[in-house]
Amino acid sequence: MELRGRDFLSAGDFSSDEVLALFELAKHYKERRRARQGHEMPLKGKTVAVLFQKPSLRTRVTFELAVHELGGYPVILTQAEVGLGQREAVKDVARNLDRWVDAIVARVFTHETLVEMAEWAKAPVVNALSDLEHPCQALADLFTLWEYWGDVRGHHLTFVGDGFNVAHSLMLLCAMLGTHCTVATPKGYEPKESIVRKALELAQKSGAKIVVINDPVEAVRNAEAVYTDVWASMGLEAEAEKRKHDFAGFQVNEELLRNAPRNVVVMHCLPAHRGEEITDEVLDAPFSLAWEQAENRLHTQKALLAAILGGE
């Protein structure tokens, strides 16, 4: 696995072998942390800027801890301090940070911001969320299933909800790893055609089946994992009331799961709007993997940072 110096803007940026190697490294870090064996420090002497246009709980805590536990120094920057694209041009921010830090992790509104930062910074840029993808989340999600099932190839993940950034990254990573992926959305909320095409191309090599439909009941019939996310992501709050109407029938609840296999597990990237896209009974159930997903953000991001920054 030679990922040193590479950007991670999309879930499709690495090969399946590289992703599986990251999973093995994440497992190693997870086991050491749980056993309180102390931290290895491949980032000793390295500095990572973690820039937020959007607020965060999981991304903020897990990236800051990841850099710290790997021996590096995290520099946390908010939009109020940086004014990315407003007070200062994106390329100017990128060129400044490039002189000071060894990597840039950015959580932004538009994916074009990340592309521009990567263009102007020699340091690797990591997508911590954009309007197109959330690859770090998908990495943790598929790692969670890899741990739970022992493998992900040939298994079936169904996403029920908005065909937005999380769904995009899940489709790409599933297609790459040979995991069948069904996305069920109301009409008009399907994933971007460009993402679907790329996922189908990846699926031809891995044997995965990629399906987009508008029927949540049909979507969960063969699902081994059912995943959902908020109906109105950050930046789309003005559409919240309309979306509540449009997504009626797409709630992940006990009634929907009666149509799924008995051994189904449920996933959510959080934060959850309880009572909207998912019910308390399901999110808090023993078969919910939401909290394992959240924990695994730390371990997979440690593996990612060690791979792109570790060594001399």
SERO-4910 file (N, C-alpha, C, O; in steps of 0.05 Angstrom, whole numbers):
BEGIN
 pado doro    nc1    nc2    nc3   cac1   cac2   cac3    cc1    cc2    cc3    oc1    oc2    oc3
  Met    A     17    -24      0      0      0      0     18     25      0     32     30     19
  Glu    A     17     40    -22     33     65    -23     14     88    -28      9     96    -51
  Leu    A      4     99     -6    -15    122     -7     -2    148      1    -15    169      1
  Arg    A     24    147      7     37    171     18     34    195     -2     41    193    -25
  Gly    A     24    217      9     22    242     -6     -2    244    -24     -6    264    -38
  Arg    A    -20    224    -23    -43    224    -41    -68    238    -28    -72    236     -4
  Asp    A    -83    251    -44   -109    263    -35   -129    241    -31   -127    220    -43
  Phe    A   -149    248    -15   -173    230    -12   -198    247    -13   -209    256      7
  Leu    A   -206    253    -38   -229    270    -42   -255    254    -48   -277    264    -43
  Ser    A   -251    229    -58   -274    212    -65   -270    184    -55   -247    175    -52
  Ala    A   -292    170    -49   -290    143    -40   -278    125    -62   -270    102    -56
  Gly    A   -278    135    -86   -266    119   -108   -237    125   -114   -227    116   -134
  Asp    A   -224    140    -97   -196    148   -102   -176    126    -98   -155    126   -111
  Phe    A   -182    107    -81   -163     85    -75   -173     60    -88   -197     57    -94
  Ser    A   -156     40    -91   -164     14   -102   -176     -3    -80   -173      3    -56
  Ser    A   -189    -25    -87   -200    -43    -67   -179    -54    -49   -183    -57    -25
  Asp    A   -156    -61    -60   -134    -72    -44   -124    -51    -24   -118    -58     -1
  Glu    A   -122    -27    -33   -114     -5    -15   -134      0      7   -126      4     30
  Val    A   -159     -1      1   -180      2     21   -179    -21     42   -181    -16     66
  Leu    A   -176    -45     32   -175    -68     50   -150    -67     68   -151    -75     91
  Ala    A   -128    -56     57   -104    -53     73   -109    -32     95    -99    -34    117
  Leu    A   -124    -11     88   -131      9    109   -148     -3    130   -145      3    154
  Phe    A   -166    -22    123   -183    -35    142   -166    -51    162   -170    -51    186
  Glu    A   -146    -65    152   -128    -81    169   -113    -62    188   -109    -69    212
  Leu    A   -104    -40    178    -90    -21    195   -109     -8    216   -101     -5    239
  Ala    A   -133     -2    208   -153      9    226   -159    -12    249   -162     -4    272
  Lys    A   -161    -37    241   -166    -58    261   -143    -59    281   -147    -62    305
  His    A   -119    -56    271    -95    -56    288    -96    -33    308    -92    -37    332
  Tyr    A   -102     -9    298   -104     14    316   -127     11    336   -124     19    360
  Lys    A   -149      0    327   -172     -4    345   -165    -23    368   -171    -18    391
  Glu    A   -153    -45    361   -146    -65    381   -126    -54    401   -128    -59    425
  Arg    A   -106    -39    392    -86    -27    410    -99     -7    429    -93     -6    452
  Arg    A   -118      9    418   -130     30    434   -148     17    456   -148     26    479
  Arg    A   -163     -3    448   -181    -16    467   -165    -31    488   -175    -34    511
  Ala    A   -142    -41    481   -125    -56    500   -108    -37    516    -92    -45    533
  Arg    A   -110    -11    510    -94     10    524    -64      4    522    -49      5    542
  Gln    A    -55     -4    498    -27    -11    494    -10     12    486     14      9    480
  Gly    A    -21     36    487     -5     60    479     -7     65    449    -17     48    434
  His    A      1     88    441     -3     97    413     23     95    398     44    104    407
  Glu    A     22     84    374     44     86    355     43    115    343     22    127    341
  Met    A     66    125    334     67    153    327     80    158    299    101    170    297
  Pro    A     66    148    278     77    153    251     75    182    242     87    189    222
  Leu    A     59    199    257     57    227    250     74    245    267     70    269    268
  Lys    A     93    233    282    110    250    299    124    271    283    137    266    263
  Gly    A    121    296    292    132    319    278    116    329    255    124    348    242
  Lys    A     92    317    250     75    326    229     52    343    240     42    339    262
  Thr    A     43    362    223     21    380    231     -1    377    210      4    377    186
  Val    A    -26    376    220    -50    373    202    -70    395    208    -78    399    231
  Ala    A    -76    410    187    -97    431    190   -124    417    186   -128    403    166
  Val    A   -143    422    204   -170    411    202   -189    434    200   -194    448    220
  Leu    A   -200    439    176   -214    464    170   -244    458    168   -252    439    153
  Phe    A   -261    474    182   -290    469    182   -305    493    171   -305    514    184
  Gln    A   -318    490    148   -339    509    140   -365    502    153   -382    519    158
  Lys    A   -369    476    159   -393    466    172   -386    456    200   -364    445    204
  Pro    A   -404    459    219   -399    449    246   -399    418    246   -410    406    228
  Ser    A   -388    407    267   -386    378    269   -381    369    297   -369    383    313
  Leu    A   -390    345    304   -383    332    329   -363    309    322   -340    310    331
  Arg    A   -373    289    307   -356    265    302   -331    272    286   -309    262    292
  Thr    A   -334    288    265   -311    295    248   -290    310    264   -266    305    262
  Arg    A   -299    330    280   -281    346    296   -266    329    316   -241    330    318
  Val    A   -281    313    332   -268    298    353   -250    276    342   -227    273    351
  Thr    A   -260    261    322   -244    239    312   -219    247    297   -198    234    299
  Phe    A   -220    268    281   -196    277    267   -176    289    287   -152    285    284
  Glu    A   -186    305    306   -167    317    325   -153    296    342   -129    297    346
  Leu    A   -169    276    351   -157    254    366   -139    237    349   -117    229    358
  Ala    A   -147    232    324   -130    216    306   -103    228    303    -82    213    305
  Val    A   -101    253    297    -75    266    293    -59    266    319    -35    259    318
  His    A    -72    272    341    -58    273    367    -48    245    374    -25    242    383
  Glu    A    -65    224    371    -57    198    380    -35    186    362    -21    168    370
  Leu    A    -33    196    337    -12    187    319     14    202    323     34    198    308
  Gly    A     14    221    342     38    236    348     41    263    334     61    276    337
  Gly    A     20    270    319     21    295    304      8    318    320     -1    315    343
  Tyr    A      6    341    307     -6    365    319    -29    375    302    -24    383    279
  Pro    A    -54    374    312    -76    383    296    -81    413    300    -80    423    323
  Val    A    -86    427    279    -92    456    280   -121    458    270   -127    454    247
  Ile    A   -139    465    289   -168    466    283   -175    495    274   -169    514    288
  Leu    A   -188    497    251   -194    523    239   -224    524    232   -234    505    220
  Thr    A   -238    545    240   -266    547    234   -270    568    212   -252    583    205
  Gln    A   -294    568    200   -300    587    179   -298    615    189   -291    633    174
  Ala    A   -306    620    214   -305    647    226   -276    657    226   -272    681    223
  Glu    A   -257    640    229   -229    648    230   -217    651    202   -201    669    197
  Val    A   -224    633    184   -212    632    158   -227    647    137   -215    661    120
  Gly    A   -254    646    137   -269    659    117   -264    647     89   -261    662     70
  Leu    A   -262    621     88   -255    607     63   -273    614     40   -298    610     42
  Gly    A   -262    625     19   -277    633     -4   -293    659     -1   -306    668    -20
  Gln    A   -291    672     23   -305    697     28   -284    719     35   -279    737     19
  Arg    A   -272    716     58   -251    735     66   -226    731     50   -211    750     45
  Glu    A   -221    706     42   -197    699     27   -203    678      7   -218    659     12
  Ala    A   -191    680    -17   -196    660    -38   -187    633    -30   -167    630    -15
  Val    A   -201    612    -40   -194    585    -33   -165    578    -40   -151    566    -24
  Lys    A   -156    587    -64   -129    580    -72   -108    594    -54    -86    583    -50
  Asp    A   -115    617    -43    -96    631    -26    -94    617      2    -73    615     13
  Val    A   -117    608     12   -117    593     37   -101    568     33    -84    561     50
  Ala    A   -105    554     11    -90    529      6    -60    533      4    -45    518     15
  Arg    A    -52    555     -9    -24    560    -13    -10    569     13     13    562     18
  Asn    A    -25    583     30    -15    589     57    -12    565     74     10    560     85
  Leu    A    -33    549     76    -32    525     92    -10    506     83      3    493     99
  Asp    A     -6    505     57     14    487     45     42    493     55     60    476     56
  Arg    A     47    519     62     73    527     72     78    519    101    100    519    111
  Trp    A     56    512    115     58    508    144     52    479    153     64    470    172
  Val    A     34    466    139     24    440    149     31    417    130     38    422    107
  Asp    A     28    393    140     35    369    123     10    357    110     13    341     91
  Ala    A    -14    365    119    -38    355    106    -61    374    113    -60    388    133
  Ile    A    -82    374     96   -105    391    101   -130    373    100   -135    359     81
  Val    A   -145    374    122   -170    360    124   -192    382    123   -191    400    140
  Ala    A   -211    380    105   -230    402    102   -259    391    100   -264    372     85
  Arg    A   -276    404    115   -305    398    115   -318    423    103   -319    444    116
  Val    A   -329    420     79   -337    444     63   -365    442     52   -377    420     54
  Phe    A   -375    464     42   -402    463     29   -401    452      1   -417    434     -5
  Thr    A   -382    461    -16   -382    453    -43   -357    436    -49   -335    443    -40
  His    A   -361    415    -65   -339    397    -71   -317    412    -88   -294    405    -86
  Glu    A   -325    431   -103   -306    446   -119   -285    460   -102   -262    464   -110
  Thr    A   -293    467    -77   -273    479    -59   -250    460    -53   -227    468    -53
  Leu    A   -257    434    -49   -236    414    -44   -218    410    -68   -194    408    -66
  Val    A   -231    409    -91   -216    405   -116   -196    428   -120   -173    423   -128
  Glu    A   -205    452   -115   -187    475   -118   -165    475    -97   -142    481   -103
  Met    A   -171    467    -72   -151    465    -52   -129    445    -60   -105    450    -57
  Ala    A   -138    422    -70   -120    401    -78   -102    410   -101    -79    402   -104
  Glu    A   -114    427   -118    -99    437   -141    -76    455   -133    -55    455   -145
  Trp    A    -81    471   -112    -61    492   -104    -43    484    -81    -24    498    -75
  Ala    A    -49    461    -68    -33    452    -45    -18    427    -53    -30    408    -63
  Lys    A      7    426    -48     22    401    -52     17    381    -30     18    357    -34
  Ala    A     10    391     -6      3    373     16    -23    358      9    -40    369     -4
  Pro    A    -26    333     18    -50    318     13    -75    332     25    -73    342     47
  Val    A    -97    330     11   -122    342     20   -142    319     24   -145    302      7
  Val    A   -156    319     47   -175    299     54   -203    311     56   -207    332     69
  Asn    A   -222    298     43   -250    307     43   -263    297     68   -269    273     71
  Ala    A   -269    316     87   -283    309    112   -313    314    109   -327    312    129
  Leu    A   -322    320     85   -350    322     77   -352    345     57   -342    367     61
  Ser    A   -367    340     36   -374    361     17   -403    355      7   -415    336     16
  Asp    A   -413    372    -11   -440    368    -20   -441    344    -40   -463    336    -47
  Leu    A   -418    334    -49   -418    311    -67   -412    285    -53   -425    265    -60
  Glu    A   -394    285    -34   -386    259    -21   -379    263      8   -374    285     18
  His    A   -379    240     22   -369    238     49   -353    213     51   -361    194     65
  Pro    A   -329    212     39   -314    187     37   -303    177     63   -301    152     66
  Cys    A   -296    194     82   -287    185    108   -309    170    123   -303    151    137
  Gln    A   -333    179    120   -356    165    132   -360    138    120   -363    118    134
  Ala    A   -359    136     93   -363    111     80   -340     91     87   -345     67     90
  Leu    A   -316    101     90   -294     84     98   -299     71    125   -295     48    129
  Ala    A   -309     87    144   -316     77    171   -340     57    169   -340     37    183
  Asp    A   -359     63    152   -383     46    150   -376     19    139   -385     -1    150
  Leu    A   -360     18    117   -354     -8    105   -334    -23    123   -334    -48    124
  Phe    A   -317     -9    138   -300    -22    158   -317    -35    180   -311    -57    189
  Thr    A   -338    -21    188   -356    -31    208   -369    -57    199   -371    -76    214
  Leu    A   -378    -58    174   -390    -82    163   -369   -104    158   -375   -127    162
  Trp    A   -345    -96    151   -323   -115    147   -317   -129    173   -312   -153    173
  Glu    A   -317   -114    195   -313   -126    222   -337   -144    229   -333   -167    239
  Tyr    A   -361   -134    224   -385   -148    233   -390   -174    218   -396   -195    229
  Trp    A   -386   -173    191   -391   -196    174   -366   -214    170   -369   -237    162
  Gly    A   -343   -203    175   -318   -217    169   -308   -211    141   -285   -217    135
  Asp    A   -325   -201    124   -319   -193     96   -342   -177     86   -364   -177     98
  Val    A   -338   -162     65   -361   -147     54   -369   -156     26   -391   -150     17
  Arg    A   -352   -171     13   -357   -180    -14   -382   -199    -14   -383   -218      1
  Gly    A   -401   -193    -32   -424   -210    -35   -447   -204    -15   -468   -216    -18
  His    A   -442   -187      4   -463   -179     23   -479   -156     11   -471   -145    -10
  His    A   -501   -148     24   -520   -129     12   -526   -107     32   -536   -111     54
  Leu    A   -520    -82     23   -526    -58     39   -548    -42     24   -545    -38      0
  Thr    A   -568    -34     38   -589    -17     26   -590     10     40   -591     11     65
  Phe    A   -589     31     25   -591     58     35   -619     68     30   -628     68      7
  Val    A   -633     78     50   -660     88     47   -660    118     55   -655    124     78
  Gly    A   -665    135     36   -665    164     42   -656    181     18   -660    174     -5
  Asp    A   -643    203     24   -634    222      4   -610    212    -11   -590    205      2
  Gly    A   -610    212    -37   -588    203    -53   -567    225    -55   -561    235    -77
  Phe    A   -556    233    -32   -538    256    -30   -510    246    -25   -502    225    -34
  Asn    A   -494    262    -10   -465    256     -8   -459    229      5   -441    215     -5
  Val    A   -472    222     27   -467    197     40   -473    174     22   -458    155     19
  Ala    A   -497    175      9   -504    154    -10   -484    151    -33   -478    129    -41
  His    A   -475    174    -43   -455    173    -64   -430    158    -56   -421    141    -71
  Ser    A   -419    164    -33   -394    151    -25   -399    122    -19   -382    105    -24
  Leu    A   -422    115     -7   -428     87     -1   -430     71    -27   -420     49    -29
  Met    A   -444     82    -47   -446     68    -73   -419     62    -85   -414     40    -94
  Leu    A   -401     82    -85   -375     79    -97   -358     58    -82   -345     41    -95
  Leu    A   -358     60    -56   -341     41    -40   -353     13    -41   -338     -6    -43
  Cys    A   -379     11    -40   -391    -16    -43   -385    -28    -70   -377    -51    -72
  Ala    A   -388    -12    -91   -382    -22   -118   -353    -31   -120   -348    -52   -133
  Met    A   -335    -17   -108   -307    -24   -110   -301    -50    -95   -285    -66   -104
  Leu    A   -314    -54    -72   -308    -76    -54   -325   -101    -60   -321   -121    -47
  Gly    A   -343    -99    -79   -359   -123    -85   -383   -126    -67   -393   -148    -64
  Thr    A   -392   -104    -55   -416   -105    -37   -440    -95    -53   -439    -73    -64
  His    A   -461   -111    -54   -485   -103    -68   -497    -79    -54   -499    -79    -29
  Cys    A   -506    -59    -69   -516    -35    -57   -541    -26    -72   -542    -22    -96
  Thr    A   -563    -23    -56   -588    -13    -66   -593     14    -53   -591     17    -29
  Val    A   -600     34    -69   -607     60    -58   -637     65    -65   -645     65    -88
  Ala    A   -653     70    -44   -681     75    -47   -687    104    -39   -683    112    -16
  Thr    A   -697    120    -58   -703    148    -53   -730    155    -65   -740    141    -83
  Pro    A   -743    176    -56   -767    186    -70   -758    196    -98   -735    203   -102
  Lys    A   -777    197   -116   -771    207   -143   -761    236   -140   -773    253   -126
  Gly    A   -740    242   -155   -729    269   -154   -705    272   -135   -692    292   -135
  Tyr    A   -700    251   -118   -679    252    -99   -658    231   -104   -642    224    -86
  Glu    A   -657    220   -128   -638    199   -135   -610    209   -135   -605    233   -138
  Pro    A   -590    191   -132   -562    200   -134   -555    212   -161   -569    207   -180
  Lys    A   -534    227   -162   -525    239   -187   -518    218   -207   -507    197   -201
  Glu    A   -526    222   -232   -522    203   -253   -492    197   -257   -484    174   -263
  Ser    A   -475    217   -253   -446    213   -257   -435    193   -236   -418    177   -241
  Ile    A   -446    195   -211   -438    177   -190   -448    149   -196   -433    129   -192
  Val    A   -473    147   -204   -484    120   -211   -468    107   -233   -462     83   -232
  Arg    A   -461    122   -254   -445    111   -276   -418    101   -266   -409     79   -273
  Lys    A   -405    117   -249   -379    109   -239   -381     84   -222   -364     66   -223
  Ala    A   -402     82   -205   -407     59   -188   -412     34   -205   -402     12   -199
  Leu    A   -427     37   -227   -432     14   -245   -407      5   -258   -403    -19   -262
  Glu    A   -389     23   -265   -363     16   -277   -347      0   -257   -335    -20   -264
  Leu    A   -345      9   -233   -330     -5   -212   -343    -32   -206   -328    -52   -202
  Ala    A   -369    -34   -207   -383    -58   -201   -378    -80   -222   -379   -104   -216
  Gln    A   -373    -72   -247   -367    -91   -268   -342   -107   -261   -339   -130   -268
  Lys    A   -323    -94   -247   -298   -108   -240   -301   -125   -215   -289   -146   -212
  Ser    A   -318   -116   -196   -320   -129   -170   -343   -150   -168   -342   -167   -151
  Gly    A   -362   -148   -187   -385   -166   -186   -408   -155   -168   -428   -169   -164
  Ala    A   -405   -131   -158   -427   -119   -142   -451   -112   -159   -448   -107   -183
  Lys    A   -474   -112   -147   -499   -103   -160   -506    -76   -149   -509    -73   -124
  Ile    A   -509    -56   -166   -516    -29   -158   -544    -23   -169   -548    -24   -193
  Val    A   -563    -16   -151   -590    -12   -159   -601     14   -146   -595     19   -123
  Val    A   -615     30   -162   -629     54   -151   -659     51   -157   -667     48   -180
  Ile    A   -675     51   -136   -704     48   -139   -719     68   -122   -707     83   -106
  Asn    A   -745     69   -125   -762     88   -110   -780     74    -90   -799     87    -80
  Asp    A   -776     49    -85   -793     33    -67   -777     23    -44   -761      4    -47
  Pro    A   -781     35    -20   -765     26      3   -771     -2     12   -753    -16     22
  Val    A   -795    -11      9   -802    -38     18   -788    -59      1   -776    -78     11
  Glu    A   -788    -55    -25   -774    -73    -43   -744    -71    -38   -730    -91    -41
  Ala    A   -734    -48    -32   -705    -44    -28   -694    -60     -5   -671    -68     -6
  Val    A   -710    -64     16   -699    -77     40   -703   -107     40   -694   -121     59
  Arg    A   -717   -118     20   -724   -147     21   -700   -165     24   -702   -185     39
  Asn    A   -678   -159     11   -654   -176     13   -631   -162     27   -608   -171     26
  Ala    A   -638   -141     42   -617   -125     54   -606   -138     80   -622   -147     96
  Glu    A   -580   -139     82   -568   -149    107   -562   -125    125   -558   -128    149
  Ala    A   -560   -101    114   -556    -76    129   -574    -55    116   -573    -52     92
  Val    A   -589    -40    132   -605    -18    123   -594      8    135   -592     10    159
  Tyr    A   -588     26    118   -574     51    125   -592     75    119   -605     75     98
  Thr    A   -592     95    137   -606    119    131   -591    143    141   -571    141    155
  Asp    A   -600    167    132   -587    192    139   -609    213    141   -632    208    133
  Val    A   -603    236    151   -623    258    153   -634    264    126   -620    261    105
  Trp    A   -659    273    125   -672    280     99   -663    307     89   -664    312     64
  Ala    A   -655    325    107   -646    352     98   -619    357    110   -617    363    134
  Ser    A   -598    354     94   -571    357    104   -565    387    109   -580    404    101
  Met    A   -543    392    123   -534    419    128   -532    435    102   -519    426     83
  Gly    A   -544    458    101   -545    474     77   -571    471     62   -577    487     44
  Leu    A   -587    451     70   -613    446     57   -636    450     77   -658    440     72
  Glu    A   -631    464     98   -652    467    119   -677    480    109   -699    475    119
  Ala    A   -674    498     89   -698    512     78   -717    492     65   -741    499     61
  Glu    A   -708    469     58   -725    449     44   -736    428     64   -749    409     56
  Ala    A   -731    432     90   -738    412    110   -767    404    109   -774    380    109
  Glu    A   -785    423    109   -814    417    110   -823    402     85   -838    383     86
  Lys    A   -814    411     62   -820    398     37   -810    369     37   -824    351     28
  Arg    A   -786    366     47   -774    339     47   -789    320     66   -791    297     60
  Lys    A   -799    330     88   -815    313    106   -839    302     91   -846    278     96
  His    A   -851    317     74   -873    308     58   -864    288     37   -876    267     33
  Asp    A   -842    295     23   -833    278      1   -822    252     10   -824    232     -4
  Phe    A   -811    251     35   -798    227     44   -817    210     62   -808    190     74
  Ala    A   -842    218     64   -862    201     79   -862    173     67   -864    170     43
  Gly    A   -859    153     84   -858    126     75   -829    115     73   -825     92     68
  Phe    A   -810    133     76   -782    125     75   -768    125    102   -744    124    104
  Gln    A   -784    126    123   -773    124    150   -764     96    156   -778     76    149
  Val    A   -741     93    168   -731     66    176   -743     61    204   -734     72    224
  Asn    A   -763     44    204   -777     38    229   -782      7    230   -774     -8    212
  Glu    A   -795     -1    251   -800    -30    255   -818    -41    233   -814    -64    224
  Glu    A   -837    -26    223   -855    -35    202   -839    -40    176   -843    -61    163
  Leu    A   -821    -22    169   -805    -26    145   -787    -50    148   -784    -66    129
  Leu    A   -775    -53    171   -756    -75    175   -769   -102    176   -755   -123    174
  Arg    A   -795   -104    179   -809   -129    178   -807   -142    150   -810   -166    146
  Asn    A   -801   -125    130   -797   -135    103   -769   -143     97   -763   -153     75
  Ala    A   -751   -139    116   -722   -146    113   -716   -173    126   -732   -183    142
  Pro    A   -694   -186    119   -686   -211    132   -684   -207    162   -679   -185    172
  Arg    A   -687   -228    177   -688   -227    207   -661   -218    218   -661   -206    240
  Asn    A   -639   -223    205   -613   -216    216   -603   -189    207   -579   -183    209
  Val    A   -621   -172    197   -613   -146    187   -602   -128    209   -611   -130    232
  Val    A   -582   -112    202   -572    -91    221   -579    -64    209   -584    -61    185
  Val    A   -579    -44    226   -586    -17    218   -563      2    223   -548     -1    242
  Met    A   -559     21    204   -537     40    206   -547     68    202   -567     73    188
  His    A   -532     87    214   -538    115    211   -512    130    216   -498    124    236
  Cys    A   -506    150    199   -480    164    202   -481    185    224   -461    195    233
  Leu    A   -505    193    233   -509    213    254   -499    240    245   -481    242    229
  Pro    A   -511    262    255   -532    262    275   -559    253    264   -564    256    240
  Ala    A   -575    241    281   -602    231    273   -624    251    281   -623    262    303
  His    A   -643    254    264   -667    268    271   -688    247    279   -703    237    262
  Arg    A   -687    239    304   -704    218    314   -733    224    310   -743    246    315
  Gly    A   -747    204    300   -776    208    294   -780    217    265   -803    219    256
  Glu    A   -759    224    251   -762    231    222   -751    208    205   -767    190    198
  Glu    A   -726    208    199   -716    186    181   -712    160    195   -710    139    182
  Ile    A   -712    160    222   -709    135    238   -723    138    265   -725    160    275
  Thr    A   -733    116    275   -747    117    301   -727    111    324   -707     98    319
  Asp    A   -735    119    348   -719    112    371   -716     82    374   -694     72    380
  Glu    A   -738     67    370   -738     38    374   -717     24    356   -705      5    365
  Val    A   -713     35    333   -694     23    314   -665     33    319   -646     17    320
  Leu    A   -662     59    323   -635     70    327   -623     59    353   -598     55    354
  Asp    A   -639     55    373   -629     45    399   -630     15    402   -624      5    424
  Ala    A   -637      1    382   -640    -28    383   -613    -42    384   -593    -30    376
  Pro    A   -612    -67    394   -587    -82    395   -575    -86    368   -551    -90    365
  Phe    A   -591    -86    347   -581    -90    320   -573    -65    306   -568    -65    281
  Ser    A   -572    -42    320   -562    -17    309   -532    -16    311   -520    -21    333
  Leu    A   -519     -9    289   -490     -6    289   -481     23    289   -457     29    284
  Ala    A   -499     41    294   -493     70    292   -470     78    310   -454     95    302
  Trp    A   -469     67    334   -448     77    353   -422     64    346   -401     76    350
  Glu    A   -422     40    334   -397     27    325   -386     43    301   -362     47    299
  Gln    A   -404     52    283   -396     69    261   -382     94    271   -361    102    261
  Ala    A   -394    107    291   -383    132    301   -355    127    313   -337    143    308
  Glu    A   -352    105    329   -326     99    340   -306     94    318   -283    103    320
  Asn    A   -314     80    297   -296     72    276   -286     95    259   -267     92    244
  Arg    A   -300    117    260   -289    141    247   -261    147    256   -243    153    240
  Leu    A   -256    144    282   -230    149    294   -209    129    282   -188    138    273
  His    A   -216    104    282   -196     84    275   -189     84    245   -166     81    237
  Thr    A   -210     88    228   -205     88    200   -190    114    192   -174    114    173
  Gln    A   -196    136    205   -182    161    199   -153    160    208   -136    173    196
  Lys    A   -148    146    230   -120    142    238   -105    126    217    -83    133    210
  Ala    A   -118    105    207   -106     89    186   -101    106    161    -79    104    149
  Leu    A   -120    122    154   -118    139    130    -95    159    133    -78    162    115
  Leu    A    -94    173    155    -73    193    160    -45    180    161    -26    191    151
  Ala    A    -44    157    175    -18    143    176     -8    135    149     16    137    143
  Ala    A    -27    127    131    -20    118    105    -11    141     87      8    138     71
  Ile    A    -24    164     89    -17    186     70      5    204     81     17    219     66
  Leu    A     11    201    108     31    219    119     54    204    133     74    216    139
  Gly    A     50    179    139     70    164    154     96    161    139     98    165    115
  Gly    A    117    155    155    144    151    143    158    178    139    148    199    147
  Glu    A    181    176    126    197    200    122    186    217    100    197    238     93
***
